[in-house]
Amino acid sequence: MTQLQEAVAQVFAPQGGLALAEPAFTPRPGQTRMALAVAGAIEEGQVLVVEAGTGVGKTYAYLVPALLSGQRVLVSTATKALQDQLFARDLPRLVHGLGLPLRMARLKGRSSYLCVERLERVRQGRTAPQDPQVLRAVAEVERWARVTRSGDLAELTALDERSAALPLVTSTKDNCLGSDCPHWQGCHVNHARQQALEADVVVVNHHLLFADLDVRDSGMAHLLPNTGVVVIDEAHQLNDIGVQFAGEALSSQQLVGYARDALRLTQEHARGMADWLVLCATLEQAMRELRLQAGKPPVGGRLAWQAVTPQGLDPVKWRAALVRLGQSLRALLIPLAALEGAATDLQRLYERGAELLARLARFASAAGDECVRWLEVGAQYLRMLESPLSIARIMQQRLLQRSLEDGGTSQGEELDPSRKKAWIFTSATLGNDAQLSWFVDSCGLRGAQVLQVESPFDYHRQAGIYVPQPFAAAGSAQHSEQVAQLVLDAAQRLGGRTLVLTTTIKALQAISASLRSNLGLFADLDVLVQGEAPKLALIQRFMAAGAGAGRGAILVASATFWEGVDLPGDVLQLVVIDKLPFPPPDDPLVEARSRLLESVGRAAFHDYMLPEAALALKQGAGRLIRSETDRGVLVICDSRLVTMGYGAKLMSALPPMRVLTGAPEFDEALELLKVQARSSDSEPGAAADSETRK
């Protein structure tokens, strides 16, 4: 055992540092095993992939060895919510408990911070909105701006993350004035970056991690500090987030925003030098015409784009609209380029426009063989996207390779292992085999150490799984109605405490509408629906209802609620999944990955669709049991789980819950949950347990 591993073992011992710092701490063999593996990887500068089941306490298992290593640590999460939790709660608690004199910093993307210059422009009326609701939100931001030190908009908990006020008071890479900004010295983004450079432990998110690749490669100063230990938490989302940054994107919002910025800046600095009003209006009109050629938003919002023209669109009309858009953008750039010695704002405007034109030219030609392209179409917007099929090459060439090469050594010189970066990738769901192939292959991590740590929960005792039969076929007209009826009957017996996870927005709308129709206005249950309020607000309302504060609640959600939602105790007793979460076959990215597999003789369903569904199902089921005292039932309203040959593989991906073989056993399980909720309303143990298993 190495010196670091010995120190880590002492911290996790029954009378060790964690037990002394947190009286409720209970040693877990799995947590200690993971922590020792992380310590070994750090000392050897290795790549380690760890699947840690729910309840293992992976957060402390990677933080303790990382903090004790004496090296600079970077932790990346998939969500800002976990990023904030780590920085505001878990890290301070651990650093204080272990008595470590470490400086900590949290770094987010530019759009998470207030831009004082843009707020000033709104205040002066130069970009003031007309909508009274948006004006009120901006006024709230202005009041907060007088007292904030960090400028992190997450401090404004009442401000909806979808608010139209946010683009008005934040900057982007395109519209940031850089060192020419009059507020450069007091810039919140600069301050956050400087704190990160000076810190011993920095918490970021995956979006920023990948965005920093472009910043580094463009020759700009490093946004993220050089580190000795990199931990990627919620690693199962790494591939999906990575492909977004590895590709290209061009949206109607970007082009319309450019036209409006161009009109404002040319009126300020180059009035009369060209007919700017006509040039900018022509660009906006050309963008609107291209949006019209895309037609009505398709189901799912995406159109495949394998050739030069998106699927289902008229090739001649699409090409003509695309050419007009390029011509109008080029017409605006010509007089901008002729303004020698122009203001810095205009120089930046020209560079920004030239980049947009180059991107547009890329989308006017066919996509490469190793890329997938698609068109996102909304009621008022259009977005062109192109991405690689995986991030394996990026990980090998631009992340891991960079971590293994030290700038202080000459080419070909062997590095001392102690000087190599250690990379720790971890999540509760990374694969369905011993090699964790689902994650390892897609992220180019073959050859990495792999460790699986089972959950300490007794799932057979704590939870049951029920597949109702007979039941309407998934996708049929009657399916959502039958799901809603099952949910209604069960939730009324439990007093709410029910989470419904749907695989599509259409099903979410149908199930929630049916529930509300059947319950009426004066029922004793509320139906909370994703999209009708911010995610955090919905979770808080659901938890308050589950704790007995007023009426019970049913939460109907999709997408982001399948993971990252922690509802321990009796707040949540029933999780209902409407159908098996196979990737949508008409999704352009799914189609392209399927074609690639089939081109090399592999079966797309078995090698791609099925593993994806298994991982998604495992994530959704993981919402149910969050502590050793939790009890609950998982219902999957899709008979294919028991009637199709692949059902056994999907069942094996789920936690080992006891199987409820019929309606009587399901009813009995609900009655037991109802009794338990009544008897434990006054016991706070589950919440405390959830806090101490980090």
C-alpha positions in Angstrom: 0.0 0.0 0.0 1.4 3.4 -1.0 1.8 6.4 1.3 -1.3 8.1 -0.1 -3.4 4.9 0.1 -2.4 4.5 3.8 -3.5 8.1 4.5 -6.8 7.5 2.7 -7.4 4.3 4.6 -7.0 6.1 7.9 -9.5 8.8 6.9 -12.1 6.2 6.1 -11.4 3.9 9.1 -14.1 3.5 11.9 -12.2 6.0 14.1 -10.6 8.0 11.3 -10.9 11.6 10.1 -14.3 11.3 8.6 -15.8 9.6 11.7 -14.4 12.4 13.9 -15.5 15.2 11.6 -19.0 13.7 10.9 -20.5 11.7 13.8 -23.1 10.2 11.5 -20.4 8.8 9.1 -20.5 5.0 8.6 -17.6 3.2 6.9 -18.6 1.5 3.7 -16.3 -1.2 2.2 -17.2 -0.1 -1.3 -16.5 3.6 -0.6 -13.1 2.7 0.9 -12.3 0.4 -2.0 -13.0 3.1 -4.5 -11.0 5.7 -2.6 -7.9 3.4 -2.4 -8.2 2.8 -6.2 -8.4 6.5 -6.8 -5.3 7.1 -4.6 -3.4 4.5 -6.5 -4.3 6.1 -9.8 -3.2 9.5 -8.6 0.2 8.3 -7.4 0.8 6.4 -10.7 -0.7 9.2 -12.9 -3.1 6.7 -14.5 -6.6 6.8 -16.0 -9.2 5.1 -13.9 -12.9 4.5 -14.7 -15.2 3.8 -11.8 -18.8 2.8 -11.9 -20.0 3.4 -8.3 -23.6 2.3 -7.6 -26.0 4.6 -5.8 -25.2 4.9 -2.1 -21.5 4.1 -2.4 -20.5 7.6 -1.6 -18.4 8.3 -4.7 -18.1 12.0 -4.0 -16.0 11.6 -0.8 -14.3 8.5 -2.4 -12.7 10.6 -5.0 -12.4 13.9 -3.1 -10.5 12.5 -0.1 -7.5 11.0 -2.0 -7.5 14.0 -4.4 -7.3 16.5 -1.6 -4.7 14.5 0.3 -2.5 14.1 -2.7 -1.1 17.7 -2.4 -1.7 18.3 -6.1 -3.9 20.8 -7.8 -7.3 19.2 -8.4 -9.9 19.9 -11.1 -13.4 18.4 -10.7 -15.8 18.5 -13.6 -19.5 17.8 -13.3 -22.2 17.5 -16.0 -24.6 19.9 -14.3 -24.4 23.3 -12.7 -26.5 21.9 -9.9 -23.9 19.3 -8.8 -21.2 21.9 -9.4 -22.8 24.3 -7.0 -23.4 21.4 -4.5 -19.8 20.3 -4.6 -18.5 23.9 -4.1 -20.9 25.2 -1.6 -21.5 22.1 0.5 -19.4 18.9 0.0 -16.0 20.5 -0.5 -16.1 23.0 2.4 -17.3 20.3 4.7 -14.6 17.9 3.8 -11.8 20.5 3.7 -12.8 21.7 7.2 -13.3 18.2 8.6 -9.8 17.1 7.4 -8.2 20.4 8.4 -6.7 21.1 5.0 -5.6 24.7 4.2 -6.9 24.6 0.6 -8.2 27.4 -1.6 -11.3 26.5 -3.6 -12.9 28.1 -6.7 -15.9 27.5 -8.9 -15.7 28.4 -12.6 -18.6 28.5 -14.9 -19.1 29.5 -18.5 -19.3 33.2 -19.6 -23.1 33.1 -19.8 -23.4 32.3 -16.1 -22.0 35.7 -15.0 -23.4 39.2 -15.1 -21.9 41.4 -17.8 -21.7 44.9 -16.3 -21.2 46.5 -19.7 -24.3 44.9 -21.3 -26.4 45.8 -18.2 -25.2 49.4 -18.6 -26.4 49.4 -22.2 -29.8 48.2 -21.2 -29.9 50.9 -18.5 -29.1 53.6 -21.1 -31.8 52.3 -23.4 -29.5 51.1 -26.1 -30.7 47.5 -25.9 -33.7 47.9 -23.6 -36.5 45.3 -24.1 -40.1 46.3 -24.8 -41.7 43.4 -22.9 -42.8 44.6 -19.4 -42.1 41.2 -17.9 -38.5 41.2 -19.2 -38.1 44.8 -18.0 -39.1 43.7 -14.5 -36.6 40.9 -14.6 -33.8 43.2 -15.8 -34.7 45.6 -12.9 -34.3 42.7 -10.5 -30.9 41.9 -12.0 -29.9 45.6 -11.6 -30.8 45.7 -7.9 -28.8 42.5 -7.3 -25.9 43.8 -9.3 -25.3 46.5 -6.7 -24.5 43.9 -4.0 -23.2 40.8 -5.7 -19.5 40.1 -5.4 -19.3 37.0 -7.7 -21.7 38.1 -10.4 -22.9 34.5 -10.6 -26.5 34.7 -11.8 -27.3 31.5 -9.8 -27.6 33.8 -6.8 -30.8 35.1 -8.3 -32.9 32.0 -7.4 -36.1 33.7 -8.5 -34.8 34.3 -12.0 -35.9 31.6 -14.4 -33.0 30.2 -16.3 -35.2 30.5 -19.5 -35.8 34.2 -18.9 -35.4 36.5 -22.0 -33.6 38.9 -19.7 -30.5 36.7 -19.5 -29.1 37.3 -23.0 -29.4 41.1 -22.4 -27.2 41.1 -19.2 -24.7 38.4 -20.1 -22.0 38.3 -22.8 -20.9 35.7 -25.4 -17.6 35.0 -27.1 -19.0 37.0 -30.1 -20.1 40.2 -28.3 -17.6 40.5 -25.5 -15.4 43.6 -25.9 -12.4 42.0 -24.2 -9.7 44.3 -22.9 -11.4 47.3 -24.7 -14.4 47.0 -22.3 -14.6 49.9 -19.9 -15.5 47.4 -17.2 -12.6 45.0 -17.9 -11.0 45.5 -14.5 -14.2 44.7 -12.6 -15.4 41.9 -15.0 -17.0 39.1 -13.1 -15.8 36.5 -15.6 -12.2 37.7 -15.3 -12.4 37.6 -11.6 -13.8 34.1 -11.6 -11.0 32.9 -13.9 -8.3 34.6 -11.8 -9.6 32.9 -8.7 -9.5 29.5 -10.5 -5.9 30.1 -11.5 -5.0 30.7 -7.9 -7.0 27.9 -6.3 -5.9 24.5 -5.2 -9.2 22.9 -6.1 -11.4 24.1 -9.0 -14.9 22.9 -9.7 -16.1 23.3 -13.3 -18.6 21.6 -15.6 -18.2 19.4 -18.7 -19.4 22.2 -21.0 -16.6 24.5 -19.8 -14.1 21.6 -19.9 -14.6 21.1 -23.6 -15.0 24.8 -24.4 -11.5 25.3 -22.9 -10.0 23.1 -25.6 -10.8 25.7 -28.3 -9.5 28.5 -26.0 -6.2 26.7 -25.5 -5.8 25.8 -29.2 -6.5 29.4 -30.2 -3.5 30.6 -28.3 -5.4 32.5 -25.6 -4.5 32.3 -21.9 -5.6 29.1 -20.3 -9.0 29.5 -18.7 -8.6 26.4 -16.6 -5.5 26.0 -14.3 -3.0 23.2 -14.9 -3.8 20.4 -12.6 -2.3 17.1 -11.3 -5.7 15.3 -10.7 -8.7 15.6 -13.0 -12.0 14.0 -11.8 -14.9 13.7 -14.2 -18.0 13.1 -12.2 -21.3 12.3 -14.0 -19.0 10.9 -16.7 -21.9 9.1 -18.5 -22.8 12.4 -20.0 -19.3 13.1 -21.3 -19.8 11.8 -24.9 -23.1 13.7 -25.5 -21.7 17.0 -24.2 -18.4 16.5 -25.9 -19.8 16.0 -29.4 -21.7 19.4 -29.1 -18.4 21.2 -28.7 -16.5 19.2 -31.2 -18.7 20.1 -34.1 -20.1 23.2 -35.7 -23.3 25.1 -35.1 -25.0 28.1 -36.7 -28.3 29.4 -35.6 -30.9 32.0 -36.7 -30.4 33.7 -33.3 -26.7 34.2 -34.1 -27.3 35.7 -37.5 -30.2 37.9 -36.4 -28.3 39.0 -33.3 -25.3 39.9 -35.6 -27.5 42.0 -37.9 -28.9 43.9 -34.9 -25.5 44.4 -33.3 -24.1 45.6 -36.6 -26.8 48.2 -37.0 -26.2 49.5 -33.5 -22.4 49.7 -33.8 -22.4 51.2 -37.3 -24.8 53.9 -36.3 -22.5 54.7 -33.4 -19.1 54.6 -35.2 -19.7 54.7 -39.0 -22.9 56.6 -39.7 -23.2 57.6 -43.3 -20.4 55.3 -44.5 -22.9 52.8 -46.0 -26.6 52.2 -46.1 -26.3 50.1 -42.9 -30.1 50.0 -42.3 -30.8 48.3 -45.6 -27.8 46.0 -45.3 -28.8 44.8 -41.9 -32.5 44.5 -42.7 -31.6 42.5 -45.8 -29.6 40.0 -43.7 -32.5 39.6 -41.2 -34.9 39.1 -44.1 -32.7 36.5 -45.7 -32.5 34.6 -42.4 -36.3 34.6 -42.1 -36.6 33.3 -45.7 -34.3 30.4 -44.9 -36.4 29.6 -41.8 -39.5 29.6 -43.9 -38.0 27.1 -46.3 -37.5 24.7 -43.4 -41.3 24.4 -43.0 -43.2 23.4 -39.9 -41.2 22.0 -36.9 -41.0 18.2 -37.4 -41.8 15.7 -34.6 -38.7 15.8 -32.4 -37.6 19.1 -33.8 -34.8 17.6 -36.0 -34.4 17.0 -39.7 -31.7 14.6 -40.9 -29.1 16.2 -43.2 -27.1 13.5 -45.0 -26.6 15.3 -48.3 -26.4 18.9 -49.2 -30.1 19.5 -48.4 -31.9 18.6 -45.1 -34.3 15.6 -45.5 -37.7 16.5 -46.8 -36.9 20.0 -48.0 -37.0 21.2 -51.6 -33.3 21.2 -52.7 -33.6 24.1 -55.2 -35.5 26.4 -52.8 -33.3 25.5 -49.8 -30.1 26.1 -51.9 -31.4 29.4 -53.2 -32.3 30.7 -49.7 -28.9 29.6 -48.4 -27.1 31.4 -51.2 -29.2 34.6 -50.5 -28.3 34.5 -46.9 -24.6 34.2 -47.7 -24.8 37.0 -50.2 -26.5 39.3 -47.8 -23.9 38.6 -45.1 -21.1 39.1 -47.5 -22.7 42.4 -48.7 -22.6 43.7 -45.1 -19.0 42.6 -44.6 -17.6 44.4 -47.7 -18.1 48.0 -46.4 -17.0 46.9 -42.9 -13.7 45.6 -44.4 -13.2 49.0 -46.1 -13.3 50.9 -42.8 -9.5 51.2 -42.3 -8.5 52.4 -38.8 -12.1 51.9 -37.6 -13.0 51.6 -34.0 -12.2 48.4 -32.3 -15.9 47.5 -32.0 -16.1 47.5 -35.8 -13.0 45.4 -36.2 -14.4 42.8 -33.9 -17.8 43.0 -35.7 -16.0 42.3 -39.0 -14.1 39.3 -37.6 -17.3 37.9 -36.1 -19.2 38.2 -39.4 -16.3 36.6 -41.3 -16.5 33.6 -38.9 -20.2 33.3 -39.4 -19.8 33.4 -43.2 -17.1 30.7 -43.0 -19.4 28.6 -40.9 -22.3 29.1 -43.4 -20.1 28.0 -46.3 -19.3 24.8 -44.4 -23.1 24.0 -44.1 -23.5 24.8 -47.8 -21.3 21.8 -48.7 -21.7 18.2 -47.9 -20.8 16.8 -44.4 -17.7 14.6 -43.9 -18.0 10.9 -43.7 -17.2 10.8 -39.9 -19.7 13.5 -39.0 -23.4 13.7 -38.7 -25.4 16.8 -39.6 -28.9 17.8 -38.8 -31.3 20.8 -38.8 -33.1 21.8 -35.7 -36.4 23.6 -36.5 -38.5 25.5 -33.9 -41.5 27.8 -34.3 -39.3 30.9 -34.4 -35.8 29.6 -34.9 -33.5 27.4 -37.0 -30.2 25.8 -36.1 -27.7 24.0 -38.3 -25.5 21.5 -36.5 -22.6 19.1 -37.4 -20.9 16.8 -34.9 -18.5 13.8 -34.8 -20.2 10.5 -33.9 -18.1 10.2 -30.8 -15.4 12.0 -28.8 -12.9 9.1 -28.7 -10.4 10.8 -31.0 -10.8 14.2 -29.1 -10.2 12.5 -25.8 -7.1 10.7 -27.0 -5.5 13.5 -29.0 -6.6 16.7 -27.2 -7.4 15.8 -23.6 -5.6 12.6 -22.4 -2.6 13.2 -24.6 -2.2 16.6 -23.3 -2.5 15.3 -19.7 0.3 12.8 -20.3 2.8 15.2 -21.9 4.5 17.7 -19.6 5.7 20.9 -21.2 8.8 20.8 -19.1 10.2 17.6 -20.7 11.8 17.1 -24.0 10.2 15.1 -26.8 10.6 11.4 -26.2 11.6 11.7 -22.5 9.9 9.4 -20.1 7.8 11.2 -17.5 8.2 10.4 -13.8 4.8 8.9 -12.9 4.4 11.4 -10.1 4.4 14.2 -12.7 1.6 12.7 -14.8 -1.9 13.8 -14.6 -4.3 11.3 -13.1 -7.7 11.1 -14.8 -10.7 9.7 -12.8 -13.9 9.1 -14.6 -16.9 8.1 -12.4 -20.7 7.7 -12.5 -23.4 5.4 -11.1 -24.0 4.1 -14.7 -21.2 3.5 -17.1 -22.0 0.2 -18.7 -23.5 -3.3 -18.6 -20.4 -5.4 -18.8 -17.3 -5.9 -16.7 -15.3 -3.7 -19.1 -17.8 -0.8 -19.0 -17.6 -0.9 -22.8 -20.5 1.5 -23.3 -18.5 4.3 -21.8 -14.9 3.3 -22.4 -15.3 2.7 -26.1 -17.2 5.9 -26.9 -14.7 8.0 -25.0 -11.6 6.4 -26.3 -10.5 5.1 -22.9 -9.5 1.5 -23.9 -6.6 0.5 -21.7 -7.8 2.4 -18.7 -8.2 0.8 -15.3 -11.8 -0.2 -14.7 -13.5 -0.7 -11.4 -17.1 -1.5 -10.5 -18.4 -0.9 -7.0 -21.8 -2.3 -6.2 -24.4 -0.3 -4.3 -24.7 -1.1 -0.6 -28.5 -1.0 -0.7 -30.6 -4.1 -0.2 -32.7 -3.6 -3.3 -34.6 -6.9 -2.9 -35.9 -5.8 0.5 -36.2 -2.1 -0.2 -37.9 -2.1 -3.7 -40.2 -4.0 -6.0 -40.5 -3.8 -9.8 -43.8 -4.2 -11.5 -44.6 -4.6 -15.2 -48.4 -4.4 -15.6 -50.1 -7.0 -17.9 -52.2 -6.9 -19.9 -51.4 -3.3 -21.0 -51.8 -1.2 -24.1 -48.8 -1.5 -26.5 -46.2 1.2 -26.1 -46.8 3.9 -28.7 -50.5 3.0 -29.2 -53.3 5.6 -28.8 -54.5 4.0 -25.5 -51.0 3.7 -23.9 -50.7 7.1 -22.3 -54.3 7.0 -21.0 -53.7 3.6 -19.3 -50.4 4.9 -17.8 -52.3 8.0 -16.4 -55.0 5.7 -14.9 -52.4 3.5 -13.2 -50.6 6.5 -11.8 -53.8 8.1 -10.6 -55.0 5.0 -8.8 -51.6 4.4 -7.1 -50.9 8.1 -6.3 -54.3 8.5 -4.6 -53.5 5.6 -2.3 -50.0 7.0 -1.5 -51.0 10.6 -1.1 -48.9 11.6 -4.1 -45.2 10.7 -3.7 -45.1 9.7 -7.4 -42.7 10.5 -10.2 -43.7 9.7 -13.7 -40.8 9.6 -16.3 -41.8 9.7 -19.9 -39.6 9.0 -23.0 -41.2 11.8 -25.1 -42.7 15.2 -24.7 -45.9 14.0 -26.4 -46.4 11.3 -23.8 -45.6 13.8 -21.0 -48.3 16.1 -22.3 -50.9 13.4 -22.8 -50.3 11.8 -19.3 -50.4 15.1 -17.4 -53.5 16.3 -19.3 -55.3 13.0 -18.5 -54.3 13.2 -14.8 -55.5 16.8 -14.5 -58.7 16.0 -16.3 -59.5 13.1 -14.0 -58.5 14.8 -10.8 -60.4 18.1 -11.5 -59.7 21.4 -9.8 -60.5 20.4 -6.2 -58.6 17.1 -5.8 -56.2 16.5 -3.0 -53.3 16.0 -5.4 -51.3 18.5 -7.5 -50.0 17.5 -10.9 -46.6 19.1 -11.4 -45.4 19.1 -15.0 -41.9 19.7 -16.4 -41.6 22.9 -18.4 -44.3 24.7 -16.4 -41.8 25.9 -13.9 -38.0 25.8 -13.4 -36.7 22.3 -12.5 -35.5 23.3 -9.0 -38.9 24.9 -8.2 -40.7 21.7 -9.3 -38.5 19.6 -7.1 -38.9 21.8 -4.1 -42.7 21.8 -4.5 -42.7 18.0 -4.9 -40.5 17.5 -1.8 -42.7 19.8 0.3 -45.8 17.9 -0.7 -44.1 14.6 0.0 -43.1 15.8 3.5 -46.8 16.4 4.3 -46.8 20.1 3.7 -50.3 20.6 2.1 -51.6 18.5 -0.8 -49.8 15.5 -2.2 -48.1 15.7 -5.6 -47.5 13.8 -8.8 -44.5 15.0 -10.8 -44.6 14.2 -14.6 -41.3 14.8 -16.3 -39.0 13.7 -19.1 -35.4 14.3 -20.3 -33.3 15.9 -17.4 -35.4 14.4 -14.6 -34.3 10.9 -15.6 -31.0 11.6 -13.7 -29.6 14.0 -11.1 -32.8 14.1 -9.0 -32.2 13.1 -5.4 -35.4 12.5 -3.4 -34.5 10.4 -0.4 -37.0 9.2 2.3 -40.7 8.9 1.9 -40.9 12.0 -0.3 -40.8 9.6 -3.3 -42.3 6.1 -3.1 -43.4 5.3 -6.7 -41.5 5.8 -10.0 -43.5 5.0 -13.1 -41.7 4.8 -16.5 -44.1 4.9 -19.4 -42.0 2.8 -21.9 -38.6 1.4 -22.6 -36.2 4.4 -23.4 -34.8 3.3 -26.7 -33.1 6.1 -28.7 -35.5 7.5 -31.3 -34.6 5.8 -34.6 -35.3 8.9 -36.6 -32.9 11.1 -34.6 -30.1 12.1 -37.0 -27.3 11.2 -34.6 -28.9 7.8 -33.8 -29.3 7.1 -37.6 -25.7 8.0 -38.3 -24.3 5.8 -35.5 -26.5 2.9 -36.6 -25.3 3.2 -40.2 -21.7 3.3 -39.0 -22.1 0.1 -37.0 -24.0 -1.7 -39.8 -21.3 -0.7 -42.3 -18.7 -2.8 -40.4 -21.1 -5.7 -40.0 -22.4 -5.1 -36.5 -26.1 -5.0 -35.5 -27.2 -1.5 -34.6 -30.0 -2.7 -32.3 -27.9 -5.1 -30.3 -24.7 -3.1 -30.2 -26.2 0.5 -29.9 -29.9 0.7 -29.3 -30.1 -1.9 -26.5 -27.1 -0.7 -24.5 -28.4 2.9 -24.7 -31.9 1.8 -23.5 -30.3 -0.2 -20.7 -28.3 2.7 -19.4 -31.2 5.1 -19.6 -33.5 2.6 -17.8 -30.9 2.2 -15.1 -30.7 6.0 -14.7 -34.4 6.4 -14.4 -34.8 3.5 -11.9 -32.0 5.1 -9.8 -34.4 7.9 -8.8 -36.3 5.5 -6.5 -33.9 4.3 -3.8 -31.5 6.9 -2.5 -30.8 5.7 1.0 -30.7 2.6 3.2 -34.1 3.4 4.7 -35.9 4.2 1.4 -38.8 1.9 0.2 -40.5 2.1 -3.1 -41.9 0.5 -6.2 -40.8 0.9 -9.8 -43.4 0.4 -12.5 -42.5 0.0 -16.1 -45.5 0.2 -18.4 -44.1 -1.7 -21.3 -44.8 -5.4 -21.6 -41.9 -5.8 -24.0 -39.7 -6.0 -20.9 -41.2 -9.5 -20.2 -42.4 -10.7 -23.6 -39.4 -9.9 -25.8 -36.1 -11.8 -25.8 -34.1 -8.7 -25.1 -36.1 -8.0 -22.0 -33.9 -10.2 -19.8 -30.9 -8.1 -20.8 -32.7 -4.9 -19.8 -33.9 -6.4 -16.5 -30.3 -7.4 -15.7 -29.3 -3.8 -16.0 -31.7 -2.7 -13.3 -30.9 -2.9 -9.6 -31.9 -6.4 -8.2 -35.4 -5.5 -7.0 -37.9 -8.1 -6.1 -40.4 -8.8 -9.0 -44.1 -8.2 -8.3 -45.8 -10.8 -10.5 -49.3 -9.4 -10.6 -51.8 -6.7 -9.5 -52.4 -8.2 -6.1 -48.7 -8.0 -5.2 -48.5 -4.5 -6.5 -51.5 -3.5 -4.4 -50.0 -5.1 -1.3 -46.7 -3.2 -1.9 -48.6 0.1 -2.1 -50.4 -0.6 1.1 -47.1 -1.3 2.9 -45.7 2.0 1.5 -48.7 3.8 2.7 -48.3 2.5 6.2 -44.6 3.2 6.2 -45.2 6.8 5.2 -47.5 7.3 8.1 -45.2 5.8 10.7 -42.1 7.6 9.6 -43.4 11.2 9.0 -41.6 12.3 12.2 -38.3 10.5 11.6 -35.6 12.6 9.9 -33.2 9.7 9.5 -33.3 9.4 5.7 -32.3 13.0 5.1 -29.3 12.6 7.5 -28.3 9.4 5.9 -28.4 11.0 2.5 -26.1 13.8 3.7 -23.5 11.5 5.2 -23.0 9.0 2.4 -21.2 11.4 0.1 
